[in-house]
Amino acid sequence: MNDGPQLASLALMVRDDAKSLFVRHAAGPFAGLWTLPFVGVADVETAEDALERLLREYLNVQPGPYEFLDTVYLTANTGERFIANAFTCVDWQGDAKFPASLFDDALWAAPADMHGLDLMPELRDWLLQVFNGQDSEPALADYTSEELLAQIADARGEFLAAFDAIPRHLRSEPLNEEGWTPNDVLAHAVDVEAYYRNESRRCIEEPGRAWRPFNDDEWKDVHSLRPVEAEGALRERMEAVRAETRTWLQYLPPDALNAYANHPERGVIQIGDRLATIASHDREHATQLREMAQAAALRSATEQYEEQEEDQP
């Protein structure tokens, strides 16, 4: 039995947008670890042969130009050691696809964003050298359903308190420069929560999926075409959406919240971070509602003054 390091070929696949493919191993000596795609080199093949086999048979793309870059030393969970010949790969044909039994998650990330990815340390160090990245890295968050549920519950309480401070007869009246009514803000909060929960679910269920940000302009267009919802109906819809969010989070596997996705503006993000945005979004609009309450108070005072002026002889 050969106890020495095993030879492997590793693919640094670089797209036109400078993002590279990272994968999480589903099984084997690297199970649960994030790496660049790589495969062991068989006795009867060269490192280049193994690289092309990796691209064709494992990632289902046709190889384009590639070039040897460096040698990387990797240590598996089992203690096995690998000497990986790293190749830069460009202009391949097709979209990378692979069986879930091989890699159970994947994403495309730019060099500047990879600090948000839980890579095996030696690969991270090597990539930082290759891309001249920074040595300092922020700590990854460890999200739990209980903490997220508490956050979004507290934020919703703050949001509703600000909403309830606005006189009922003014909640369907525009109270800011954008022409929003308090009921518009209520509807917006409901729709944003539903979207963030559903997009999080899609990213968890579809490894490698890119996060699609909520589009405020599209929401305004759609909202303007809806029949006007009464406050009571909005509150019922808000509670129904929150109940679904609670149930989904309560039964979500703990590691799902720490799963990764690509964000077009923020790079690599964790799903828990996106769900925490539900709370921060509610707090942001609680501030907006408090400003509306001030505008409502000013309007009421102005109306009272004008009525008094009219009553005077």
C-alpha positions as CSV (number, residue, x, y, z in Angstrom):
1,M,0.0,0.0,0.0
2,N,1.3,3.4,-0.9
3,D,1.1,5.8,2.0
4,G,2.7,8.7,0.2
5,P,0.9,11.7,-1.3
6,Q,-1.5,11.1,-4.2
7,L,-1.3,13.0,-7.4
8,A,-4.3,15.1,-8.5
9,S,-5.3,17.6,-11.1
10,L,-7.1,20.7,-10.0
11,A,-9.1,23.1,-12.3
12,L,-9.1,26.9,-11.7
13,M,-11.9,27.6,-14.1
14,V,-12.0,31.3,-14.8
15,R,-15.1,32.8,-16.5
16,D,-15.1,36.0,-18.5
17,D,-16.4,37.8,-15.4
18,A,-13.3,36.7,-13.5
19,K,-15.3,34.3,-11.3
20,S,-14.1,30.8,-10.6
21,L,-16.0,27.6,-9.8
22,F,-15.9,26.3,-6.2
23,V,-17.5,23.0,-5.1
24,R,-18.3,21.2,-1.9
25,H,-17.6,17.5,-1.8
26,A,-20.5,15.3,-1.0
27,A,-18.5,12.2,-0.1
28,G,-15.0,10.7,0.0
29,P,-12.0,12.0,1.9
30,F,-12.9,15.7,1.3
31,A,-16.6,15.3,2.3
32,G,-18.1,18.6,3.4
33,L,-15.1,20.7,2.3
34,W,-15.1,23.4,-0.3
35,T,-12.4,23.3,-2.9
36,L,-11.8,24.0,-6.5
37,P,-12.8,21.0,-8.7
38,F,-10.1,18.3,-8.8
39,V,-9.6,14.6,-9.5
40,G,-7.0,12.0,-8.7
41,V,-4.5,11.2,-11.5
42,A,-4.6,7.5,-12.5
43,D,-1.4,5.5,-13.0
44,V,-2.1,5.3,-16.7
45,E,-2.7,9.0,-17.4
46,T,-0.9,12.3,-17.2
47,A,-2.0,15.3,-15.1
48,E,-3.3,16.8,-18.3
49,D,-5.3,13.7,-19.1
50,A,-6.8,13.7,-15.7
51,L,-7.7,17.4,-16.0
52,E,-9.6,16.8,-19.3
53,R,-11.3,13.8,-17.7
54,L,-12.4,16.1,-14.8
55,L,-13.8,18.6,-17.2
56,R,-15.6,16.2,-19.5
57,E,-16.8,13.4,-17.2
58,Y,-17.3,15.2,-13.9
59,L,-18.2,18.7,-14.9
60,N,-19.8,17.9,-18.3
61,V,-18.0,20.7,-20.3
62,Q,-15.7,20.5,-23.3
63,P,-12.2,21.6,-22.4
64,G,-10.8,24.8,-23.8
65,P,-7.3,26.2,-23.5
66,Y,-5.6,25.4,-20.1
67,E,-2.2,26.1,-18.7
68,F,-0.3,24.7,-15.7
69,L,-0.2,27.3,-12.9
70,D,1.2,25.8,-9.7
71,T,1.4,22.9,-7.4
72,V,-0.9,22.8,-4.4
73,Y,-0.6,20.5,-1.3
74,L,-3.9,19.4,0.2
75,T,-4.8,17.3,3.2
76,A,-8.1,15.4,3.4
77,N,-10.3,14.9,6.4
78,T,-8.9,11.4,6.6
79,G,-5.4,12.6,6.7
80,E,-4.6,11.6,3.1
81,R,-2.2,13.9,1.4
82,F,-2.6,15.1,-2.2
83,I,-0.2,16.9,-4.5
84,A,-2.4,18.8,-6.9
85,N,-1.3,20.1,-10.3
86,A,-3.3,23.3,-10.6
87,F,-4.3,24.4,-14.1
88,T,-5.9,27.6,-15.2
89,C,-8.9,26.8,-17.6
90,V,-10.7,29.2,-19.9
91,D,-13.1,29.2,-22.8
92,W,-14.6,25.8,-22.1
93,Q,-17.8,24.8,-23.9
94,G,-21.0,24.2,-22.0
95,D,-22.3,24.9,-18.5
96,A,-20.7,23.0,-15.6
97,K,-23.1,20.3,-14.3
98,F,-22.4,17.5,-12.0
99,P,-24.2,14.8,-9.9
100,A,-25.2,15.7,-6.4
101,S,-23.4,12.5,-5.3
102,L,-20.1,14.1,-6.3
103,F,-20.6,17.7,-5.2
104,D,-23.6,18.7,-3.1
105,D,-23.1,22.5,-3.6
106,A,-21.3,24.8,-5.9
107,L,-20.9,28.5,-6.7
108,W,-19.0,30.9,-8.9
109,A,-17.0,33.5,-6.9
110,A,-14.6,36.3,-7.8
111,P,-11.2,36.3,-6.1
112,A,-12.2,39.3,-4.0
113,D,-15.2,37.5,-2.7
114,M,-13.7,34.2,-1.7
115,H,-13.0,35.3,1.8
116,G,-16.7,34.7,2.5
117,L,-16.4,31.0,1.5
118,D,-15.4,28.3,4.0
119,L,-12.5,26.9,2.0
120,M,-10.0,24.4,3.3
121,P,-7.1,26.5,4.7
122,E,-4.2,25.4,2.5
123,L,-6.3,26.1,-0.6
124,R,-7.4,29.5,0.7
125,D,-3.8,30.5,1.4
126,W,-2.7,29.4,-2.0
127,L,-5.5,31.3,-3.7
128,L,-4.7,34.4,-1.7
129,Q,-1.2,34.2,-3.0
130,V,-2.3,33.6,-6.6
131,F,-4.7,36.5,-6.6
132,N,-2.7,38.8,-4.3
133,G,-5.7,38.9,-2.0
134,Q,-5.7,40.3,1.5
135,D,-4.6,38.2,4.4
136,S,-7.2,39.4,6.8
137,E,-10.6,37.6,6.6
138,P,-13.9,38.3,8.4
139,A,-15.2,35.5,10.5
140,L,-18.1,33.6,9.1
141,A,-21.4,33.9,10.8
142,D,-23.0,30.8,12.4
143,Y,-26.8,31.3,11.9
144,T,-29.5,29.4,13.8
145,S,-33.2,29.3,13.2
146,E,-33.9,30.3,16.8
147,E,-31.8,33.5,16.5
148,L,-33.2,34.5,13.2
149,L,-36.8,34.0,14.3
150,A,-36.1,36.1,17.4
151,Q,-34.6,38.9,15.2
152,I,-37.4,39.0,12.7
153,A,-40.0,38.9,15.5
154,D,-38.4,41.8,17.4
155,A,-38.1,43.8,14.1
156,R,-41.7,43.1,13.2
157,G,-42.9,44.3,16.6
158,E,-40.9,47.6,16.1
159,F,-42.4,47.9,12.6
160,L,-46.0,47.4,13.7
161,A,-45.6,49.8,16.7
162,A,-44.5,52.5,14.2
163,F,-47.4,51.7,11.9
164,D,-50.0,51.8,14.7
165,A,-48.8,55.2,15.8
166,I,-50.2,56.6,12.6
167,P,-53.9,57.7,12.8
168,R,-56.1,55.0,11.2
169,H,-57.8,57.5,8.8
170,L,-54.4,58.5,7.4
171,R,-53.0,55.1,6.8
172,S,-54.2,55.0,3.2
173,E,-53.0,58.6,2.5
174,P,-49.6,59.4,0.9
175,L,-47.3,60.7,3.7
176,N,-43.9,61.1,2.0
177,E,-42.3,62.6,-1.0
178,E,-42.4,59.3,-2.9
179,G,-46.2,59.1,-2.6
180,W,-46.2,56.1,-0.3
181,T,-49.0,55.4,2.1
182,P,-48.5,53.5,5.4
183,N,-50.5,50.7,3.8
184,D,-48.1,50.6,0.9
185,V,-45.2,50.2,3.4
186,L,-47.2,47.3,5.0
187,A,-47.7,45.6,1.7
188,H,-44.0,46.1,0.8
189,A,-42.8,44.5,4.0
190,V,-45.1,41.5,3.4
191,D,-43.9,41.0,-0.2
192,V,-40.2,41.4,0.7
193,E,-40.4,38.8,3.5
194,A,-42.1,36.3,1.1
195,Y,-39.5,36.9,-1.6
196,Y,-36.5,36.6,0.7
197,R,-37.8,33.4,2.2
198,N,-38.6,31.9,-1.2
199,E,-35.4,32.9,-2.8
200,S,-33.5,31.5,0.1
201,R,-35.4,28.2,-0.3
202,R,-34.5,28.2,-4.0
203,C,-30.8,28.7,-3.3
204,I,-30.7,25.9,-0.8
205,E,-32.5,23.5,-3.1
206,E,-30.5,24.5,-6.2
207,P,-26.8,24.3,-5.4
208,G,-24.8,26.8,-7.4
209,R,-27.8,29.1,-7.9
210,A,-27.1,32.9,-8.0
211,W,-29.1,35.0,-5.6
212,R,-31.6,37.2,-7.4
213,P,-32.0,40.5,-5.6
214,F,-35.5,41.9,-4.9
215,N,-36.3,44.6,-7.5
216,D,-38.0,47.6,-5.9
217,D,-38.9,49.2,-9.2
218,E,-40.6,46.0,-10.4
219,W,-42.5,45.7,-7.1
220,K,-43.8,49.3,-7.5
221,D,-45.0,48.6,-11.0
222,V,-46.8,45.4,-9.9
223,H,-48.2,47.0,-6.7
224,S,-49.6,49.9,-8.6
225,L,-51.7,47.5,-10.7
226,R,-53.1,45.5,-7.8
227,P,-56.5,46.2,-6.4
228,V,-56.2,48.3,-3.2
229,E,-56.0,46.1,-0.2
230,A,-57.7,47.1,3.0
231,E,-55.6,47.3,6.1
232,G,-57.3,44.3,7.6
233,A,-56.6,42.2,4.6
234,L,-53.0,43.3,4.6
235,R,-52.5,42.4,8.3
236,E,-54.0,38.9,7.6
237,R,-51.6,38.4,4.7
238,M,-48.7,39.6,6.8
239,E,-49.5,37.0,9.5
240,A,-49.9,34.2,6.9
241,V,-46.6,35.0,5.4
242,R,-44.9,35.2,8.8
243,A,-46.5,31.9,9.8
244,E,-45.0,30.2,6.7
245,T,-41.6,31.7,7.4
246,R,-41.7,30.5,11.0
247,T,-42.7,26.9,10.0
248,W,-40.1,26.8,7.3
249,L,-37.3,28.0,9.5
250,Q,-38.2,25.7,12.4
251,Y,-37.9,22.6,10.2
252,L,-34.9,23.8,8.2
253,P,-31.7,21.7,8.7
254,P,-29.2,23.8,10.8
255,D,-26.4,23.7,8.2
256,A,-28.8,25.1,5.5
257,L,-28.5,28.6,7.0
258,N,-24.8,28.5,6.5
259,A,-25.0,27.5,2.8
260,Y,-23.5,29.8,0.3
261,A,-24.8,31.6,-2.8
262,N,-23.5,34.1,-5.3
263,H,-24.8,37.7,-4.9
264,P,-24.4,39.9,-8.0
265,E,-23.3,42.9,-5.9
266,R,-22.0,41.4,-2.7
267,G,-20.2,38.3,-4.0
268,V,-20.4,35.2,-1.8
269,I,-23.1,35.4,0.8
270,Q,-24.7,33.0,3.4
271,I,-28.3,32.1,3.3
272,G,-28.7,33.1,6.9
273,D,-27.5,36.6,6.0
274,R,-30.3,37.0,3.4
275,L,-32.9,35.8,5.9
276,A,-31.6,38.3,8.5
277,T,-32.3,41.0,6.0
278,I,-36.0,40.4,6.6
279,A,-35.4,41.9,10.1
280,S,-33.2,44.8,8.9
281,H,-35.7,45.6,6.2
282,D,-38.5,45.8,8.7
283,R,-36.4,48.1,10.9
284,E,-35.6,50.3,7.9
285,H,-39.2,50.8,7.1
286,A,-40.1,51.3,10.8
287,T,-38.0,54.4,10.6
288,Q,-39.9,55.4,7.4
289,L,-43.2,54.8,9.3
290,R,-42.1,57.0,12.2
291,E,-41.3,59.8,9.7
292,M,-44.8,59.3,8.3
293,A,-46.3,59.5,11.8
294,Q,-44.6,62.9,12.1
295,A,-46.0,64.0,8.8
296,A,-49.4,62.8,9.8
297,A,-49.2,64.7,13.1
298,L,-48.2,67.9,11.1
299,R,-51.0,67.4,8.7
300,S,-53.6,66.9,11.5
301,A,-52.3,70.0,13.2
302,T,-52.5,72.0,10.0
303,E,-56.0,70.8,9.3
304,Q,-57.2,71.8,12.8
305,Y,-55.6,75.2,12.4
306,E,-57.3,75.8,9.1
307,E,-60.7,74.7,10.5
308,Q,-60.3,77.1,13.4
309,E,-59.5,79.9,11.0
310,E,-62.6,79.2,8.9
311,D,-64.8,79.1,12.0
312,Q,-63.6,82.6,13.1
313,P,-65.9,85.4,12.0
